[in-house]
Amino acid sequence: LHHQCPISSGHSFLYDFQVPDQAGTFWYH
């Protein structure tokens, strides 16, 4: 996945789009 990327902003956005709302929120926090 993109969680390995050092970019916090980009990685966060990617996750939000890749994973569902629940997972996105969990990762974002």
C-alpha positions in Angstrom: 0.0 0.0 0.0 1.0 3.7 0.0 1.4 3.7 3.8 5.2 3.3 3.2 5.4 6.7 1.5 7.1 9.3 3.7 4.6 11.9 2.5 2.0 12.5 5.3 -0.4 14.7 3.3 -0.3 12.7 0.1 -0.4 9.4 1.9 -3.3 10.4 4.1 -5.3 11.6 1.0 -4.5 8.4 -0.8 -5.6 6.2 2.0 -8.9 8.1 2.4 -9.5 7.4 -1.3 -8.2 3.9 -1.3 -9.8 2.6 2.0 -13.4 3.1 3.2 -14.5 5.9 5.6 -14.0 3.8 8.7 -10.5 2.6 7.7 -9.6 6.1 6.3 -10.5 7.7 9.7 -8.6 5.1 11.6 -5.4 5.6 9.5 -5.8 9.4 9.5 -5.9 9.5 13.3 
